């Protein structure tokens, strides 16, 4: 788990993800996923660095934006199942 203030950059800035990758070079687009509740920061940030993403959307908000998550879940059971089977 990474927090913008501790990383030094805010999402969706690609430097946020690059700073994490510098600390953990074994993280790749095939073994890493961005999970977040914000389309504009979390999901867009993941798209900026070609990471798959999971939009946590418990309020069932409509996504009318051009930002498209790889997956969408609305509860933690769905998230757990997705992460364990993907």
C-alpha positions as CSV (number, residue, x, y, z in Angstrom):
1,X,0.0,0.0,0.0
2,X,1.4,3.4,-1.0
3,X,0.3,6.8,-0.1
4,X,1.0,9.9,-2.3
5,X,2.4,11.9,0.6
6,X,5.0,9.2,1.5
7,X,5.9,8.5,-2.2
8,X,6.3,12.2,-2.9
9,X,4.0,12.4,-6.0
10,X,0.3,12.5,-6.4
11,X,-1.7,10.2,-8.7
12,X,-2.2,10.3,-11.7
13,X,1.3,11.6,-12.1
14,X,3.4,8.8,-13.6
15,X,6.2,9.7,-11.1
16,X,4.1,8.2,-8.4
17,X,4.2,4.8,-10.0
18,X,7.9,5.2,-11.1
19,X,9.0,5.9,-7.6
20,X,7.3,2.7,-6.3
21,X,8.8,0.7,-9.2
22,X,12.3,2.1,-8.3
23,X,11.8,0.6,-4.7
24,X,10.3,-2.6,-6.0
25,X,11.7,-3.4,-9.5
26,X,10.1,-6.8,-9.4
27,X,6.7,-5.1,-9.8
28,X,5.6,-5.4,-13.4
29,X,2.4,-4.9,-15.4
30,X,1.8,-8.7,-15.2
31,X,2.1,-9.0,-11.4
32,X,0.8,-5.7,-10.3
33,X,-2.6,-4.1,-10.3
34,X,-3.8,-0.6,-9.1
35,X,-6.9,-0.8,-6.9
36,X,-8.6,2.5,-6.2
37,X,-11.9,4.3,-5.8
38,X,-11.0,7.4,-7.9
39,X,-11.3,7.3,-11.7
40,X,-9.3,10.6,-12.0
41,X,-6.4,9.7,-9.9
42,X,-6.1,5.9,-9.3
43,X,-7.5,4.5,-12.5
44,X,-6.1,7.3,-14.8
45,X,-2.8,7.0,-13.1
46,X,-2.6,3.3,-13.7
47,X,-3.6,3.8,-17.4
48,X,-0.8,6.4,-17.7
49,X,1.8,3.7,-16.9
50,X,-0.1,0.8,-18.6
51,X,-1.0,-1.0,-15.3
52,X,-4.2,-2.9,-15.1
53,X,-6.7,-1.4,-12.7
54,X,-9.6,-2.2,-10.5
55,X,-12.1,0.5,-9.8
56,X,-13.7,0.0,-6.4
57,X,-17.2,1.4,-6.9
58,X,-19.5,0.5,-4.0
59,X,-21.9,3.3,-4.8
60,X,-22.4,2.0,-8.3
61,X,-21.5,5.4,-9.8
62,X,-21.9,5.8,-13.6
63,X,-18.6,6.1,-15.5
64,X,-19.3,8.7,-18.2
65,X,-15.6,9.5,-18.6
66,X,-13.0,8.4,-21.1
67,X,-11.2,6.7,-18.2
68,X,-11.8,3.0,-18.4
69,X,-10.7,0.6,-15.6
70,X,-9.7,-2.9,-16.4
71,X,-12.1,-4.3,-13.9
72,X,-14.9,-2.8,-11.6
73,X,-16.0,-4.2,-8.3
74,X,-18.4,-3.0,-5.7
75,X,-17.4,-5.0,-2.6
76,X,-14.3,-6.5,-1.1
77,X,-15.5,-10.1,-1.7
78,X,-15.5,-9.4,-5.4
79,X,-12.1,-7.8,-5.2
80,X,-10.7,-10.7,-3.3
81,X,-12.1,-13.2,-5.8
82,X,-10.8,-11.2,-8.7
83,X,-7.3,-10.9,-7.2
84,X,-7.1,-14.6,-6.3
85,X,-8.3,-15.8,-9.7
86,X,-6.6,-13.3,-12.1
